[in-house]
Amino acid sequence: MLYGLSLLAGIALLTLGGEGLIRGAVAGAKRLGVSPLFTGLVIVGFGTSSPELVVSIHAAMNQQPDIAIGNVVGSNIGNILLILGLCALICPLTTQPQALKRDGLVMMLAAGLFIVLAFNGSLGRFDAVLLLISLAAYLIWAYQSESGQHSPSAELHTAEANEVTKLPSSTLFIVVALIGGLALLIGGSQLLLYGAIGIAQALGISEAVIGLTIVAVGTSLPELAVSVIAALRRHADVAVGNILGSNIFNILGILGVSAFLQPLALVERMATFDQWVMLGASALLIAFLYTGLRLSRGEGSLLLLGYIAYLAASFTVIS
């Protein structure tokens, strides 16, 4: 019970911390005159991945590579199969052709790059540098291709910034939101890892399975919140764009930073099963979106069924 309460408390603190950090950062960006395009592309798109970043770094520094990598791989799987599946049931999801061609392509390439770099069973500091350079190149490409001209994908990232409401109204509240959000993220990550590892040991479940499922879903709640709100407001392209951007940052940014701080070994089940599920889910999403530039309720149902099957296999067939 103690481990379960710690896990739930950690998820709650991570969610609150991520929300506080995003709202503080967006408010600060507006006060400093940062463009809505950059705010949506970087701050919102990647800020929703802040819980994954803190948890993976914490796990990496504590010699828990199964959780550090599993959190990212499991989050990417959950973002597509669970979150977009749920959002598509609320409202069929559309996307912009330009955003799909660039961000969808980069998401697939990022997943492929991870598989190639981890082929030898680990991610070292050289691999981390390649991931971070790839992230920087993507950001430069995305910003240069959208700034200074009217483009649907630029409007998408601007809309992502506008989805964040109830912003701090003064400099003091902005600072409090940023510092408080970061503190909650750090505290939440400690509680989440304590509870998750305790549950894994008590039930005889591997840390990899816990990282790929419970930890991954818990750290993905900010993406879930942003995407579901966007779907309820019928801003379907924002929901898709948020997930594509988050998945890119998870692999290139979070794994890049984590592996640079502490080289990470890849457990066998991730090498033989989970990374291929991540790549397959990414390919399936792109295929669905390319057929009519939308994700229908039927396709969303298939994604959800796929996630249920993945969970069932994770806890029963694949060890």
TALINSUL-V977616 format. One record per run of one state. SS is the DSSP state (A for helix, B for strand, O for the rest). FROM is the first residue (numbers start at 1). LEN is the number of residues. If there is no record, write none. Layout:
# TALINSUL-V977616
ss: (SS | SS)
from: (FROM | FROM)
len: (LEN | LEN)
This chain:
# TALINSUL-V977616
ss: (O | A | O | A | O | A | O | A | O | B | O | A | O | B | O | A | O | A | O | A | O | A | O | A | O | A | O | B | O | A | O | B | O | A | O)
from: (1 | 2 | 32 | 36 | 48 | 50 | 62 | 65 | 91 | 93 | 95 | 97 | 121 | 122 | 124 | 125 | 147 | 152 | 164 | 171 | 204 | 207 | 220 | 221 | 233 | 236 | 262 | 264 | 266 | 268 | 291 | 294 | 296 | 297 | 318)
len: (1 | 30 | 4 | 12 | 2 | 12 | 3 | 26 | 2 | 2 | 2 | 24 | 1 | 2 | 1 | 22 | 5 | 12 | 7 | 33 | 3 | 13 | 1 | 12 | 3 | 26 | 2 | 2 | 2 | 23 | 3 | 2 | 1 | 21 | 2)
